[in-house]
């Protein structure tokens, strides 16, 4: 006789089985729906990032030319120094306001609302720039320098903008850039809603890929429109700024429409005050300890004093919870990594400064020229042939093209293969690899500059003259394409250091101030740019001392400056590796453990007696009553401890 399943005969069991299957189906449906929402939110954020970066690079790359040349009469154009100052203001505000944007989102508005405010500022500033390009600003902002005569061509040249309008516009745009930049990366990573490091790494790889895609279009297409006035665009800057404004408006609309799909993390209030209070309380306790320190001959030689910030913890007589103090300590570790990246940013920004200066003194036309040895007919014939020349700024496109090709390769092929093989490159390890490529990049540039100077000083037949705008450059007849390796090596450095730095700034930061940490990351990048400018002024009397011709680097030693940057980066790399080694392999016992109910306590051990300080046996475990006030319930305490453990784990990676 066949066995009968009891569940088949038990109606109650059947009733219980049915709803269970329905619940499973419902959960699967909900999981699939959440997955679709997560994918849609992540894709839209990456598209928004691409459009935002397009708009930024379309402005930043050509803003100097807009002021110095522009669509107006030559006598109204800004001189080079004034135009350069305006560009520095744009870059400085965009980097420094990133810290402000992160603080606002963490403390008050949250990431979504803060980004909406940032985009509104961004678009407002771009509208002012667009009106500025056609001289349609309200006269309350700028008074017209030359009033048009009635009956003149309405498409006549506009007036150059006044300083008030320019600085107002770049300040508004810079605030919008910084606010959006400091929040879009953590907001996008929050949509993953997972602690999986592989998914986080993949997101930041694609995040950086979209940055370079936007900059490629902004530099390669929009700046071309702004400079060459193609087709119906009689005013290229107006067309370029209008296109960028439309892209920003489209990005904002897409960002708001997807609101139901976002995973919104509410702000947790200002933590900046707590950070300062913890540091102040630790400092007071440390000073008090130094003032009242007394030798204790009966103390164990292994007796440990609490570390500086530990003195603010409740168990050491302070008034702050364990997790709050540990978050501040993690902030210090993050700062150490950010400071170690400053020489890397010094090399990175050479693409916009010394690399371009070097390129202007190399042959950037397809057909070389030597005006000193040619007849007038030969020069005219050559000018007819030489219809295309490579702008020095376009060499950065090789950097972006390399990243656009290499990032998918690493994300989709190399990293998964290494993961399956059990090989995982941590964030800090990838930053170190990026530093190595940074050293190779700047040393390669220095070697090329040494060769260029050698030809200039030893072979007069290689001398050529090149005219850019109204400036004549004395160059050497070697192709500018020899600069491609150094741009590609900088791209390889970005592939590891920049992406891993972004990922580290998000993953290792405490949840309470992730936006502020991301803003700090970008602020340190801006500080690296400013320090590069300061360093250039420091070394200029020694290696760049041709003060009579700022466009001529042939009598200078730009190669020495590049070598110096390489040595500085190499020294930082050695210190960085040494600190990681010490952090990984040095163990520091924890002083004065907790005295909480139900928690185990370890006594310090005397190596001579094998006994604890009070005569107890080694590793004696005891239960103690918790007499401290203000202690949270056990569940919240366990969550706090878990957050600390995760944070510490991320920092060690």
Beta strands, then each sheet from edge to edge (+ up, - down):
strand 1: 362-363
strand 2: 463-468
strand 3: 471-479
sheet 1: 1+ 3+ 2-
end
